């Protein structure tokens, strides 16, 4: 057997966007997991950082927020430093107690009761959209379904003007664009779009402040003591957080589902035969896709992790996508399996105090989509080249040509 020759240095820069756009990240993560599960990359477009690729090591970091900070003043939650003009101090980029107080202000919008209230509207919109999709004719699943459903859902939970809802997708895309954050020209364009976002939501914020409290997210924030006195920058930061969280994650899970159902037709047949598997299939697609590839923490003191000495101030990248493809935790990790017994143990929503506040809503949207696809006996086949997002943060799709057929 020939000896395998590695062309990459051991301090692999898995934060390069081209690795994710070209879907080459998994083999590199496998190598890190085997050779250096806590590894230091000395040089990258985002500066030096540690890569954490094993499930248990990531859980350890998440379980100790007093040592590994999410706060924006240390750099925030992505591999790109959120400092200076681009700093957006949202509650996910805070430590306790500020994080706890501000997070509580939006949790009423994501309670089981509230999500159940939204479920009939989600089903109605999903059903109506599926009935407009062509059968037997190729179309772009990302544009026609994933973006349409998630943008509509955002407009509903924000009570955002319906005819302006396309702006939510635009602002989400720019808000999560790490490549633009480190590009002098595109960075200015990004800030321009975020300024437009800030102005639009400032108007809504002021309007809701003059109205009685309601259940939309803006009203919940403006009438909450912890959020009502936020600066305009803090308002924008939390809005961007909720837009990106509610748009990119659900959107790319929906797109990932189309890819998985096409690549693993036998698994989709199991769902057709037993629609009761929909909830577990949702957890499995979120694991399999992991729509947010990473989160970042910054060490506030020296620490030992996976046998490596992490120094105070070091940037620590938690590669959720790698943990969710760890064979020791998820046997046959590259396979999509609707009956996987531990699918809910995935780390795609994070772990600990920063677990995604909107996880239940995302799961509900996906579950309803799966149920409505199955009820129509629709099969999805990828029938053209897949184009992926140029990002090591958003693990998703920009174009996905598919064709529907009847089972």
Secondary structure, 3 states (H helix, E strand, C coil): CCCCCCCCCCCCCCCCHHHHHCCCHHHHHHHHHHHCCEEEECCCCCCCEEEECCHHHHHHHHCCCCCEECCHHHCCCCCCCCCHHHCCCCHHHCCCCHHHHHHHHHHHHHCHHHHHHHHHHHHHHHHHHHCCCCCCCCEEHHHHHHHHHHHHHHHHHHCCCHHHCHHHHHHHHHHCCHHHHCCHHHHHHHHHHHHHHHHHHHHHHHHHHCCCCCCCHHHHHHCCHHHHCCCHHHHHHHHHHHHHHHHHHHHHHHHHHHHHHHHCHHHHHHHHHCHHHHHHHHHHHHHHHCCECEEEEEECCCEEECCEEECCCCEEEEEHHHHCCCCCCCCCCCCCCCCCCCHHHCCCCCCHHHCCCCHHHHHHHHHHHHHHHHHCCEEEEEEEEEEECCCCCECCEEEEEEEEEEC
